[in-house]
Amino acid sequence: MKLISFPEMFPDEDLRSILYRYHVRSGNATYKETRYQIFGINSCALIPFPRGIGHLIDKLPINNNFTLEYFLYKHTWYGLFKAFITSTRHKQNYQLFKYGLLEGQTNKHKGRIYASTRSILSSVVKYCPACIYDDIHTFGEIYVHREHQVSFLVTCDRHSARLISKCPICNTNLTNEKTGILLKRPMCRNGHTIPIEYQKNMGTEYKLEISLLHDLLYLRENHHYITIDDIIFRFKEHLFEKGYITMKGEIQKKNLISDFINSKFGLLLKNKELDNVYFKSRFLDREIMVKYMDFYLLLVRFLCDSFKDFISRKIPISIDIPFGTGPWKCGNPNCENYEVPLISICKRHLVNGRRGIYHMEFLCITCDYNTVIEGSPTSYRIRIKKG
């Protein structure tokens, strides 16, 4: 059965808010009843990516132009997570979001999607009190802003007001994630009018918080152009440039994690153990990177000034040929061709990839002595030996 009407969607409105505002207009006694009417499911939990959105689209009033992509990318944070998953995972998710669990799929698949959001998205719905009053003045009602739902964000970027999920006066929850109830009026259920607490003297922590938010927004809005393989490749480029990948292509994970943990970005990963099996054996594993998205996004900032710089600046993974391409000079001071670049054939091999140590030698046919060079291109010693 088609819905008679559906509310207008507001700028940057969270899909959960759109559904709740429809519920308020529907006349249904409970939000659970509304969810069953739209999706055919009894759950009314406020999950970040509602499954079965295709059922909603099928029931919208005739002549609407809404698509699953519109709801996912304009009213949820899925674009951000899409960039961190494989195309196979995306196709599975797409079907789940469209019509719910398919034959052969289990709640385990659904749980995997929602588990990956916990490091980035808040487990409770948050509001900016200043936005609440602005929205009432502009649109006539309160709605949930997507941008405010980032877990680490404590301040509204627009108003510099503290984000809240509880009444500042009596500490009562403003929403109920289990029953789906959101805020309808600018007051808590105990009748306290919600005050605005503006943040003052905001320093480097606030600037870092907002710059990280802008990284998330950039990634979310460019999800069509950024893939998990692009991200992995850029990581390897930047890690090589910073000296965390050896000449043999091995990632120096121990040094990397140690340096990261002691940086201002590593300190933001509160209570998370990084020195575990995953980072020892499955670092940059495309199948599960989304689960550790918070770590990887902070690692981007450890390596670069912004995610845009990280993804757009291409770095050639190459090094100069150690000790050049010749011709080389004989190192025997008693040779008549000493210090004359005439030798064009050499033997060269890598001794220590982590330290960039090489061994190279070449024979002078004039004096029958080998010149041996050992060390790195910037620090080496030269000796000679009889050929």
C-alpha positions in Angstrom: 0.0 0.0 0.0 1.3 3.4 -1.0 2.0 6.1 1.7 -0.4 9.0 1.3 2.4 11.5 2.0 6.0 11.7 3.1 7.8 14.6 4.8 10.2 16.9 3.0 13.8 16.0 3.6 16.0 18.7 5.2 19.7 19.5 4.4 22.1 16.9 5.8 19.2 15.2 7.6 19.9 11.7 9.0 17.6 9.0 7.5 16.6 8.0 11.0 15.2 11.5 11.5 13.3 11.4 8.3 11.6 8.1 9.3 10.8 9.5 12.7 9.2 12.6 11.3 7.1 10.4 9.1 6.0 8.5 12.1 4.9 11.7 13.9 2.7 12.5 10.9 1.4 8.9 10.4 -0.9 8.7 13.3 0.5 5.3 14.4 0.5 4.7 18.1 4.1 3.5 18.3 7.2 3.9 16.2 7.4 0.0 16.0 4.1 0.1 14.2 5.5 2.6 11.7 8.6 0.6 11.1 6.4 -2.5 10.4 4.2 -0.5 8.0 7.3 0.7 6.0 9.8 -2.2 6.2 7.7 -5.1 7.4 9.9 -5.7 10.4 9.2 -5.3 14.1 12.5 -3.8 15.2 12.5 -0.1 15.8 16.2 0.3 16.9 17.9 3.5 15.6 20.6 1.9 13.5 22.8 4.0 11.2 21.9 2.2 7.9 18.3 0.9 8.0 17.9 -2.2 6.0 15.1 -2.7 3.5 15.0 0.9 2.2 13.7 -0.5 -1.1 10.4 -1.3 0.6 10.2 2.4 1.6 10.8 3.5 -1.9 8.2 1.2 -3.3 5.6 2.7 -0.9 6.4 6.4 -1.5 3.7 8.5 -3.2 3.4 8.1 -7.0 5.8 10.2 -9.2 8.6 10.5 -6.6 12.1 10.4 -7.9 13.8 8.9 -4.8 16.3 6.1 -5.2 18.3 3.9 -2.8 21.4 5.8 -3.7 19.8 9.1 -2.8 18.9 7.9 0.7 22.2 6.1 1.3 24.5 8.9 0.1 22.5 12.0 1.0 21.0 10.9 4.3 23.4 8.4 5.9 27.2 8.0 6.3 27.4 5.0 4.0 29.5 6.8 1.4 32.3 7.0 4.0 32.2 3.3 4.7 31.8 2.3 1.0 35.3 3.6 0.3 36.7 1.2 2.9 35.1 -2.0 1.7 35.6 -4.3 -1.3 33.1 -4.2 -4.3 31.9 -7.7 -3.2 31.0 -6.4 0.3 29.4 -3.3 -1.2 27.1 -5.5 -3.4 26.1 -7.6 -0.4 25.4 -4.4 1.6 23.4 -2.9 -1.3 21.1 -5.8 -1.4 20.7 -5.8 2.4 19.9 -2.0 2.4 17.5 -2.5 -0.5 15.3 -5.4 0.6 16.7 -6.7 3.9 18.3 -10.1 4.5 18.2 -12.3 1.4 18.1 -16.1 1.3 21.4 -17.5 2.6 22.2 -14.3 4.6 22.1 -14.2 8.3 22.1 -11.6 11.1 25.9 -12.2 11.2 26.2 -10.4 7.9 24.0 -7.5 9.2 26.0 -7.3 12.4 29.3 -7.0 10.5 28.0 -3.9 8.8 26.9 -2.2 12.0 30.0 -3.3 14.0 32.2 -1.4 11.5 30.4 1.9 12.2 31.1 1.9 16.0 34.6 3.4 15.7 33.3 6.4 13.7 29.6 7.0 14.4 28.1 7.7 17.8 26.1 5.0 19.5 23.6 7.7 20.6 21.9 10.4 18.6 23.4 13.8 19.3 22.0 17.3 18.8 23.4 20.8 18.7 21.1 23.0 20.8 21.8 26.0 18.6 20.8 24.0 15.5 17.6 22.9 17.3 16.4 26.5 17.6 17.6 27.5 14.2 15.8 24.5 12.6 12.6 25.3 14.4 12.8 28.9 13.1 13.7 27.8 9.5 11.8 24.5 9.0 9.3 24.5 11.8 10.6 21.4 13.5 13.7 19.6 14.9 15.7 17.1 12.9 18.9 15.1 13.4 21.9 16.3 11.5 24.2 13.7 9.9 27.3 15.7 10.6 26.7 15.7 14.4 26.7 11.9 14.6 30.5 11.5 14.3 31.6 9.8 17.5 34.6 12.1 18.3 32.8 15.3 17.5 31.8 17.2 20.6 31.2 20.7 19.1 29.0 21.9 16.3 31.2 23.2 13.5 28.7 25.9 12.6 27.8 27.3 16.0 30.7 26.2 18.2 28.1 24.8 20.6 28.5 21.6 22.6 26.7 18.6 21.1 24.4 16.8 23.6 22.6 13.5 23.9 21.3 14.1 27.4 19.5 17.1 29.0 22.2 19.3 30.5 20.0 20.1 33.5 18.7 16.7 34.6 20.9 14.3 32.6 17.8 12.5 31.0 18.4 10.9 27.6 16.9 13.1 24.8 16.2 10.0 22.6 15.6 6.3 23.0 17.7 4.2 20.7 15.7 1.0 21.5 12.2 2.4 20.9 13.2 4.8 18.1 12.0 8.0 19.9 13.7 11.2 18.8 13.4 14.8 20.0 10.2 16.6 18.9 10.4 19.7 21.1 13.3 21.7 22.5 12.9 20.2 26.0 13.6 17.0 27.7 10.8 14.6 28.9 11.1 16.2 32.4 10.1 19.6 30.9 13.5 21.4 31.0 14.1 23.7 28.1 17.4 22.8 26.4 20.1 25.4 27.0 22.9 26.2 24.6 26.4 25.8 25.9 28.8 27.7 23.6 32.4 26.5 23.7 35.0 29.2 24.6 38.7 29.4 24.2 38.8 26.5 21.7 42.4 25.6 20.9 44.3 23.0 19.0 42.1 20.1 20.1 39.0 21.7 18.6 40.9 22.6 15.4 42.1 19.0 15.1 38.5 17.7 15.7 37.1 19.9 13.0 39.9 19.1 10.5 39.3 15.3 11.1 35.6 15.9 10.5 36.4 17.6 7.1 38.5 14.5 6.2 35.4 12.3 6.8 33.2 14.7 4.8 35.7 14.7 1.9 35.9 10.9 1.8 32.1 10.6 2.1 31.4 13.0 -0.7 34.0 11.5 -3.0 33.1 7.8 -2.5 32.4 7.4 -6.2 36.0 8.0 -7.0 37.9 6.4 -4.1 38.2 2.7 -3.6 39.8 0.5 -1.0 42.5 -0.4 -3.5 43.3 3.3 -4.0 43.6 3.8 -0.3 45.9 0.8 0.2 48.1 1.9 -2.7 48.4 5.5 -1.3 49.3 4.1 2.1 52.2 2.2 0.5 53.4 5.3 -1.3 53.4 7.5 1.8 54.8 4.8 4.0 57.7 4.3 1.6 58.3 8.1 1.4 58.4 8.3 5.2 60.9 5.3 5.4 58.5 2.7 6.9 58.9 0.4 3.9 62.3 -1.2 3.3 64.1 -1.7 0.1 62.7 -5.2 0.0 59.2 -3.9 0.3 58.7 -4.9 3.9 56.6 -2.7 6.1 58.3 -1.9 9.4 55.1 -2.3 11.4 56.8 -2.2 14.8 58.4 1.2 14.2 55.3 2.6 12.5 53.0 1.6 15.3 55.4 2.9 17.9 55.8 6.3 16.2 52.1 6.5 15.6 51.1 5.7 19.2 53.4 8.4 20.5 52.0 11.1 18.1 49.0 13.4 18.8 46.9 11.3 16.4 47.7 8.0 18.2 46.7 9.5 21.5 43.2 10.0 20.1 42.7 6.2 19.9 41.7 5.9 23.5 41.8 2.5 25.1 42.5 0.7 21.8 45.3 -1.9 21.7 47.3 -1.6 18.5 50.1 -4.2 19.2 47.9 -7.2 18.4 47.6 -10.0 15.9 45.8 -7.9 13.4 48.5 -5.3 13.0 51.2 -7.9 13.0 49.6 -10.1 10.3 46.7 -8.3 8.6 47.8 -4.7 8.3 46.3 -3.2 5.1 44.1 -6.2 4.7 41.4 -5.0 2.3 38.8 -7.4 3.7 38.7 -6.0 7.2 40.2 -2.5 7.1 36.7 -1.0 7.6 36.6 -2.5 11.1 39.7 -0.4 12.0 38.7 2.7 10.0 39.3 5.1 12.9 42.9 3.9 13.1 43.5 4.2 9.3 42.0 7.7 9.1 44.2 8.8 12.0 47.2 7.1 10.3 46.4 9.2 7.2 46.8 12.3 9.3 50.0 11.0 10.8 51.4 10.7 7.3 49.8 13.8 5.6 48.1 17.1 6.3 44.7 15.9 5.1 42.9 13.0 3.5 42.6 15.0 0.3 46.4 15.4 0.2 46.8 11.8 1.0 44.7 10.5 -1.8 45.5 13.1 -4.5 49.3 13.5 -4.1 51.0 10.7 -6.1 54.4 9.6 -4.9 56.6 7.4 -7.1 57.7 4.2 -5.3 61.2 4.2 -6.6 64.8 4.8 -5.5 67.9 5.9 -7.3 70.2 3.0 -8.3 72.7 2.8 -5.5 76.2 4.0 -6.5 74.9 5.0 -9.9 75.0 3.3 -13.3 78.6 3.8 -14.2 81.1 4.0 -15.6 83.0 3.7 -12.3 86.5 4.6 -11.2 89.2 2.1 -10.2 90.0 2.4 -6.5 93.6 1.1 -6.7 95.9 4.1 -6.2 98.7 2.2 -7.9 96.7 1.7 -11.1 97.5 3.9 -14.1 93.7 4.4 -14.5 93.1 5.3 -10.9 90.2 7.6 -10.5 89.4 7.4 -14.2 85.7 6.4 -15.0 86.3 3.5 -17.4 84.7 0.4 -15.8 81.1 -0.4 -17.0 80.4 -3.8 -15.5 79.7 -4.5 -11.8 78.2 -7.0 -9.4 75.8 -5.5 -6.9 73.4 -7.0 -4.3 71.3 -5.9 -1.3 72.8 -6.9 2.1 70.3 -5.4 4.5 67.0 -4.1 3.1 65.9 -2.5 6.4 69.0 -0.4 6.6 69.5 0.0 2.8 73.0 -1.6 2.9 74.5 -2.7 -0.4 77.6 -4.6 -1.6 79.0 -3.7 -5.0 82.3 -4.6 -6.7 83.8 -4.2 -10.1 87.1 -5.4 -11.8 89.7 -3.1 -13.4 91.2 -5.0 -16.3 94.2 -2.7 -16.3 95.5 -3.6 -12.7 93.4 -6.8 -12.1 92.1 -5.4 -8.8 88.5 -5.3 -7.6 87.1 -2.2 -6.1 84.5 -3.0 -3.4 81.9 -0.6 -2.1 79.9 -1.5 1.0 77.2 0.5 2.8 74.4 2.8 1.9 74.5 5.4 -0.9 75.0 8.1 1.8 77.4 6.2 4.1 79.8 3.7 2.7 83.4 2.5 2.6 85.7 1.6 -0.3 88.4 -1.1 -0.3 90.3 -3.0 -3.0 91.2 -6.6 -3.4 93.2 -8.7 -5.9 90.9 -9.9 -8.7 
